[in-house]
Amino acid sequence: DSNGELNSLMYSIKDELATAYPQLPTSEQAALFKRVLATQFDSRYSEYGLEDTFTKLLEEWAQHSQTDQNTYLQVLDKHVQSSPNDWRRDALLRQKMALLKTWNRLDDMEAFATTHMEIPDFRDTFVQKAIDAKNYDKARSLLQDGIRLAEQQKNAGTISRWRKRLLEIAYLQEDIPAIRTELEHL
């Protein structure tokens, strides 16, 4: 694989599948979807960095099929639960969030994000929503909870991120003492 031929071959296969899929009967499309989905999470492919080769293809195929969407999400959930490390787990959770957004499943997306507020990007969605609604107390509360969590995890980058958001709110409210406090923290 060092010369890129394996990667090139996988993308050629992906292109052939993309061409063939719409021409198949519905039952064969469902079977192909499941086979490609299984390939997507096959550890043999991840050893070569090919685990994301079919991501966009699967996303497109499931776009108009609630059954395929649910199948994809169940497989993602299974891999999240069995993920041996935090970075892989978080990447899979972010992938699930992106899929829900792409498929316009906004209620599911919000419920999912609410249950995984430990992921800064998910929390930030709710912070921004509160800021947009000018509900600064709620935004501050979410940020302070995020700071406590980041302190427990000893994650200085996330603490700084939330402090900057608190500073942003202080500027929006023209709260000079809060601006000073956040600048001192930063």
C-alpha positions in Angstrom: 0.0 0.0 0.0 3.0 2.4 0.3 2.5 3.6 -3.2 -1.2 4.3 -2.8 -2.5 1.5 -5.1 -4.7 0.0 -2.5 -6.3 3.3 -1.7 -6.8 3.9 -5.4 -8.4 0.4 -5.8 -10.8 1.1 -2.9 -12.0 4.3 -4.4 -12.5 2.6 -7.8 -14.6 0.0 -6.1 -16.6 2.8 -4.4 -17.2 4.5 -7.7 -18.4 1.2 -9.3 -20.7 0.6 -6.3 -22.1 4.1 -6.6 -22.9 3.5 -10.3 -24.4 0.0 -9.8 -26.5 0.7 -6.7 -29.3 2.8 -8.3 -29.7 0.1 -11.0 -30.3 -2.7 -8.5 -33.8 -3.9 -7.4 -34.7 -2.6 -3.9 -34.1 -5.9 -2.2 -30.6 -6.1 -3.7 -29.9 -2.5 -2.7 -30.7 -3.4 0.9 -28.4 -6.4 0.8 -25.6 -4.3 -0.8 -26.1 -1.5 1.8 -25.6 -4.0 4.6 -22.5 -5.6 3.1 -20.9 -2.2 2.5 -21.8 -1.1 6.0 -20.2 -4.2 7.4 -17.1 -3.4 5.3 -17.1 0.2 6.7 -16.5 -1.1 10.2 -14.3 -4.1 9.3 -11.1 -3.7 11.4 -9.0 -5.2 8.5 -9.6 -2.0 6.5 -8.8 0.4 9.4 -5.3 -1.2 9.5 -4.7 0.5 6.1 -6.6 3.7 6.9 -9.5 2.8 4.6 -12.3 2.7 7.2 -13.9 5.9 5.9 -13.8 5.0 2.2 -17.5 4.2 2.0 -18.8 6.8 4.6 -20.3 9.3 2.1 -21.6 6.5 -0.1 -23.5 4.9 2.7 -24.8 8.3 3.9 -26.2 9.0 0.4 -27.7 5.5 0.0 -29.5 5.9 3.4 -30.7 9.4 2.6 -34.2 8.3 1.6 -34.6 5.1 3.6 -35.5 5.3 7.3 -34.7 1.6 7.6 -31.2 2.0 6.2 -30.7 5.1 8.4 -31.7 3.2 11.5 -29.5 0.2 10.5 -26.5 2.5 10.1 -27.2 4.3 13.4 -27.5 0.9 15.2 -24.2 -0.2 13.9 -22.6 3.0 14.9 -24.1 2.6 18.4 -22.7 -0.9 18.7 -19.2 0.3 17.7 -19.4 3.3 20.1 -20.2 0.9 23.0 -17.3 -1.4 22.1 -14.8 1.3 21.3 -11.6 0.8 23.3 -10.5 4.4 23.5 -12.1 7.8 24.0 -10.9 9.4 20.7 -12.4 6.7 18.6 -15.6 6.8 20.6 -15.9 10.6 20.2 -15.2 10.3 16.5 -18.0 7.8 16.1 -20.4 10.0 18.2 -19.5 13.0 16.0 -20.1 10.8 12.9 -23.6 9.9 14.2 -24.3 13.6 14.9 -23.3 14.5 11.4 -25.5 11.8 9.9 -28.5 12.9 11.9 -28.0 16.4 10.7 -27.5 15.4 7.1 -30.6 13.3 7.2 -32.5 16.2 8.7 -33.4 14.2 11.8 -33.2 17.3 14.0 -35.3 16.1 16.9 -33.1 12.9 17.1 -30.0 15.1 16.7 -31.0 17.3 19.6 -31.9 14.4 21.9 -28.6 12.7 21.0 -26.5 15.8 21.6 -28.2 16.3 25.0 -27.2 12.9 26.2 -23.5 13.5 25.1 -22.8 17.0 26.4 -19.3 15.8 27.5 -18.3 16.3 23.9 -17.5 20.0 23.6 -18.9 20.5 20.0 -22.3 19.1 21.2 -22.3 21.4 24.2 -21.3 24.3 22.1 -24.4 23.8 19.9 -26.7 24.4 22.9 -24.6 27.3 24.1 -24.9 29.0 20.7 -28.6 28.3 20.6 -29.0 30.0 24.1 -26.9 32.9 23.0 -28.9 33.3 19.8 -32.1 33.3 22.0 -30.4 35.9 24.3 -30.8 33.4 27.1 -27.4 34.3 28.6 -28.1 32.7 32.0 -28.7 29.3 30.3 -25.6 29.8 28.1 -23.5 30.7 31.2 -24.9 27.7 33.1 -24.0 25.3 30.2 -20.5 26.8 30.0 -19.9 26.6 33.8 -21.0 22.9 33.7 -18.6 22.4 30.8 -15.8 24.0 32.7 -16.4 21.8 35.7 -16.3 18.7 33.5 -13.2 19.8 31.7 -11.5 20.5 35.0 -12.3 16.9 36.1 -10.8 15.7 32.8 -7.8 18.0 33.1 -8.6 19.4 29.7 -7.1 22.9 29.6 -8.0 23.5 26.0 -11.7 23.0 26.6 -11.6 25.1 29.8 -10.0 27.9 27.7 -12.7 27.4 25.0 -15.5 27.8 27.5 -13.8 30.8 29.2 -13.7 32.5 25.8 -17.4 31.9 25.3 -18.1 33.3 28.8 -16.1 36.4 27.8 -18.1 36.7 24.6 -21.3 36.7 26.7 -19.9 39.3 29.0 -19.1 41.5 26.1 -22.6 41.0 24.6 -24.0 42.1 28.0 -21.5 44.9 28.5 -20.8 43.4 31.9 -17.4 45.0 32.9 -16.8 43.0 36.1 -17.5 39.7 34.2 -15.2 40.8 31.4 -12.4 41.5 33.9 -13.0 38.1 35.6 -12.9 36.1 32.4 -9.8 38.0 31.2 -8.1 37.2 34.4 -9.0 33.5 34.0 -7.7 33.5 30.4 
